[in-house]
Amino acid sequence: MKRILLLIAAVAACVAGPALAQKYPTKPIRMIAPFSPGGGSSIIGRMVTTPVSEAFGQAIVIDNRPGAGGAIGAEIAVNATPDGYTLINVSSSYCATSAYRRLPYDPVKDIQPIALIGTTGLIMIAHPSVPAKSVKELISHMRANPGKLNYASVGNGSVTHLALEFFKIETKTNMVHVPYKGSGPGLVGVVSGEVQISAFSMVPTLPHVKAGRLRALAVTSPKRSSLMPEVPTVGETVPGFEVVHWYGIWGPKGIPQSIVTRWNREVAKVVNDPEMAKRLKAGGIEPAGGPPKEFHDLIERDIKRWNRVIDVAKIKRVG
């Protein structure tokens, strides 16, 4: 009798999943934003969720839960009911935080990747006082003056922090880390000459480069940016060096596959719309899309790389 009941329950679950997805969504969807309002992740998330909300015919309510490098919002999302009504809008900072912090959940196995929105690179910049106009010259200068240069990050365990530690490892150079509380203060630090080097996202950095207040040495993406085609990639000088900054959406493990597929399809439709693609590219972001499995593999690779960087650089984990 017990076996029969289990079989009935299993069949019911299989039938209920597609039926649930056909009706989905029947109420507003909560989209957790794990970073402060006004940041790149929040802006990109709203650009995408607004048209998705219209397609679904339901509101997508932004729930701001900043703190601990995004870990607070991520934990809420992981522990939510996997019915597709609680999702989270994240950036690649999720992977850096997942490697840097000891978490009460598995950052790969306990989530359901849904859609990759877009990818970009960081701009590696120098204060004009630094006598280096290329990555090759910077490496030579750093080797001749070990530990003399400082670099800014947006905080301990951030993508900028780990990306520049990765650069130090790959080039066998040394510079001193100076953590700031966000990209705004960090940029001010480099522009003022308080620190000499950093790597920030394109949108807030480009105006300073164009005004001559900062020098662009390279981009960390695998290809040159269409916004600055004259600026080489770091990988052109340091083979194998690549840091992709991305934006995406995931939810708790166990969301019905048909709901995941529907979200993935709608996001891909939005980001590849010609007008939206134009807006994203104006900010240096390449529209993505692609199946959830590709997004899963990207998250897994990023976390694995940052774990290696933290171990080699002997960065103390927290939490």
C-alpha positions in Angstrom: 0.0 0.0 0.0 2.8 2.4 0.9 4.5 1.8 -2.5 1.2 2.5 -4.3 0.7 5.8 -2.3 4.3 6.9 -3.2 3.7 6.1 -6.8 0.5 8.1 -6.8 2.3 11.1 -5.2 5.1 10.9 -7.8 2.6 10.9 -10.7 0.7 13.7 -9.1 3.8 15.8 -8.8 4.7 15.2 -12.5 1.2 16.3 -13.5 1.1 19.2 -11.2 4.4 20.7 -12.4 3.3 21.4 -16.0 -0.2 22.4 -14.8 1.3 24.9 -12.4 3.5 26.4 -15.1 0.6 26.8 -17.5 -1.2 29.0 -15.0 2.0 30.8 -13.8 2.1 33.5 -12.8 -1.2 34.0 -10.9 0.2 36.6 -8.5 3.0 39.2 -8.2 6.6 37.8 -8.3 9.2 38.9 -5.8 12.6 39.8 -7.3 15.2 40.1 -4.6 17.9 42.8 -5.3 20.9 41.9 -3.0 22.8 45.1 -3.6 22.0 48.8 -2.8 19.5 50.5 -5.1 21.2 52.5 -7.9 24.0 50.1 -8.6 24.6 48.4 -11.9 22.9 45.2 -11.0 19.7 47.0 -9.8 19.6 49.2 -12.9 20.0 46.3 -15.4 17.6 44.1 -13.4 14.8 46.8 -13.7 15.5 47.3 -17.4 14.8 43.6 -18.0 12.1 42.8 -15.4 9.8 45.7 -16.5 9.1 44.2 -20.0 9.0 40.6 -18.6 6.4 41.8 -16.1 4.3 43.1 -19.0 4.7 39.8 -20.9 3.6 37.9 -17.8 0.7 40.2 -17.0 1.8 40.3 -13.3 3.8 42.8 -11.2 7.4 42.0 -10.4 8.1 43.5 -7.1 11.7 44.5 -6.3 12.7 43.5 -2.7 15.9 45.3 -1.8 18.0 43.1 0.6 21.5 44.5 0.5 24.4 43.5 2.8 27.3 41.1 3.2 28.3 41.5 -0.5 24.9 40.2 -1.6 25.0 37.1 0.7 22.0 38.3 2.8 19.7 38.5 -0.3 21.1 35.2 -1.7 20.3 33.3 1.5 16.7 34.5 1.4 16.4 33.4 -2.2 17.9 30.0 -1.5 15.5 29.3 1.3 12.4 30.5 -0.5 9.6 28.2 -1.7 10.7 26.9 -5.2 7.5 27.9 -6.9 8.8 30.6 -9.2 7.4 33.5 -7.1 10.8 34.4 -5.4 13.8 35.0 -7.6 17.0 37.0 -7.3 18.7 39.4 -9.7 22.5 39.0 -9.3 25.8 40.0 -10.8 29.1 38.2 -10.9 29.7 39.6 -7.5 27.6 36.6 -6.3 30.5 34.3 -7.2 33.2 36.4 -5.6 31.1 36.6 -2.4 30.4 32.9 -2.5 34.1 32.2 -2.6 35.1 34.8 0.1 32.4 34.0 2.6 31.6 30.8 4.5 27.9 30.3 3.6 25.2 28.1 5.2 24.2 26.9 1.7 26.0 25.5 -1.4 26.2 28.4 -3.9 26.1 26.1 -6.9 24.0 23.1 -5.8 21.3 24.9 -3.9 20.3 27.3 -6.7 18.5 27.1 -10.0 20.1 29.4 -12.6 17.4 30.8 -14.9 18.8 33.4 -17.3 22.0 35.2 -18.1 21.1 38.8 -19.0 24.4 40.2 -20.3 28.2 40.3 -19.9 30.9 43.0 -19.8 34.4 43.5 -18.7 36.2 45.8 -16.2 38.4 48.6 -17.3 41.9 48.4 -15.8 42.9 52.0 -15.1 45.8 53.9 -13.8 46.3 57.4 -12.4 48.1 59.6 -15.0 51.1 59.8 -12.6 51.9 56.1 -13.2 54.6 55.9 -15.9 52.9 53.0 -17.8 50.7 53.3 -20.8 50.1 49.6 -21.4 49.7 46.4 -19.3 53.2 45.4 -20.5 54.7 48.6 -19.2 52.7 48.4 -15.9 54.1 44.9 -15.3 57.6 46.1 -15.9 57.1 49.1 -13.6 55.6 46.9 -10.8 58.4 44.4 -11.0 60.9 47.2 -10.7 59.0 48.7 -7.8 57.4 45.8 -5.9 54.8 46.9 -3.4 55.1 50.6 -4.3 51.7 50.9 -6.1 48.3 50.7 -4.4 45.1 49.5 -6.0 41.5 50.3 -5.1 38.7 47.8 -4.8 35.0 48.3 -4.0 35.6 46.2 -0.8 37.1 43.0 0.5 36.1 39.9 -1.4 34.6 42.0 -4.3 35.1 41.2 -8.0 37.6 44.2 -8.3 39.6 42.9 -5.3 39.8 39.3 -6.6 40.4 40.4 -10.2 43.4 42.4 -9.3 44.7 39.7 -7.0 44.3 37.3 -10.0 46.3 39.8 -12.0 49.1 39.8 -9.4 49.2 36.0 -9.4 49.3 35.7 -13.2 52.0 38.4 -13.6 54.0 37.6 -10.5 53.8 41.2 -9.4 52.9 42.9 -6.1 50.8 45.9 -5.2 48.9 46.9 -2.0 45.1 46.5 -1.7 43.1 49.5 -0.5 39.4 48.6 -0.1 36.8 51.3 -0.5 33.1 51.2 0.3 31.8 51.1 -3.3 32.9 52.1 -6.8 32.1 55.8 -6.3 34.6 56.3 -3.4 37.0 53.9 -5.2 37.0 55.9 -8.4 37.5 59.1 -6.4 40.5 57.5 -4.8 42.2 56.7 -8.1 41.2 60.1 -9.7 42.7 61.9 -6.7 45.9 59.9 -6.8 45.3 58.4 -3.4 45.7 55.0 -5.1 47.2 54.5 -8.5 45.5 51.4 -10.0 42.1 49.8 -10.2 39.6 47.9 -12.4 36.0 49.1 -12.4 33.0 48.7 -14.6 32.7 50.8 -17.8 29.8 53.1 -17.2 31.1 55.1 -14.2 34.7 54.9 -15.4 34.5 56.0 -19.1 33.8 59.7 -18.3 37.1 59.9 -16.3 39.0 58.2 -19.0 37.7 60.5 -21.7 38.4 63.6 -19.6 42.0 62.4 -19.1 41.7 62.0 -15.4 42.4 58.3 -15.7 44.3 56.2 -18.2 42.7 53.0 -19.6 45.3 50.3 -19.8 43.1 47.3 -20.8 39.8 45.6 -20.5 39.4 42.3 -18.6 36.8 40.8 -21.1 37.9 38.1 -23.7 37.3 40.6 -26.5 37.8 44.3 -26.9 34.9 46.6 -26.0 33.0 48.2 -28.9 32.9 51.4 -26.7 36.8 51.5 -26.6 38.0 49.4 -29.5 41.5 51.0 -29.3 42.0 49.6 -25.7 43.4 46.1 -25.7 42.3 43.2 -23.5 44.6 42.1 -20.6 44.7 38.7 -22.2 46.6 40.1 -25.2 49.5 40.6 -22.9 48.8 38.0 -20.2 47.5 34.9 -21.9 44.7 33.2 -20.1 43.7 36.3 -18.0 40.0 37.0 -18.3 37.4 38.4 -15.9 33.8 38.6 -17.2 31.4 40.7 -15.2 27.9 39.5 -15.8 24.2 40.0 -14.7 21.6 37.3 -14.4 18.6 35.8 -12.6 18.4 32.6 -10.5 16.0 31.1 -8.0 15.9 28.4 -5.3 16.6 24.7 -6.3 13.4 22.9 -7.3 11.6 25.4 -9.4 9.5 23.5 -12.0 11.5 23.2 -15.2 8.7 24.6 -17.3 8.7 27.8 -15.3 12.5 28.1 -15.6 12.1 27.6 -19.4 9.5 30.3 -19.6 11.5 32.8 -17.7 14.6 32.0 -19.8 12.7 32.5 -23.0 11.2 35.8 -21.9 14.5 37.2 -20.7 16.2 36.2 -24.0 13.5 37.8 -25.9 13.9 41.1 -24.0 17.7 41.3 -24.1 17.9 40.5 -27.8 15.2 43.0 -28.8 17.0 45.5 -31.0 16.2 48.6 -28.9 17.1 46.9 -25.6 20.3 45.4 -27.1 21.2 49.0 -28.1 20.6 50.3 -24.6 22.7 47.5 -23.1 25.6 48.0 -25.5 25.6 51.7 -24.8 26.6 50.7 -21.3 29.3 48.3 -22.5 27.1 45.2 -21.9 26.8 42.4 -24.5 23.3 40.9 -24.4 23.4 37.2 -23.5 20.5 34.8 -23.1 21.4 31.2 -23.6 20.2 28.1 -21.8 20.2 27.8 -18.0 22.9 25.1 -18.1 25.4 27.6 -19.6 24.6 30.0 -16.9 25.1 27.3 -14.3 28.5 26.4 -15.7 29.6 30.0 -15.7 28.7 30.4 -12.0 30.5 27.2 -11.2 33.6 28.2 -13.1 33.7 31.7 -11.5 33.4 30.3 -8.0 36.1 27.7 -8.6 38.5 30.4 -10.0 37.9 32.8 -7.1 38.4 30.0 -4.6 41.8 29.4 -6.2 42.7 33.1 -6.1 41.7 33.4 -2.5 43.8 30.3 -1.6 46.9 31.4 -3.5 46.7 35.0 -2.4 46.1 33.8 1.2 43.1 36.0 1.6 41.3 35.3 4.9 37.7 34.2 4.4 34.9 35.6 6.6 31.6 34.4 8.0 
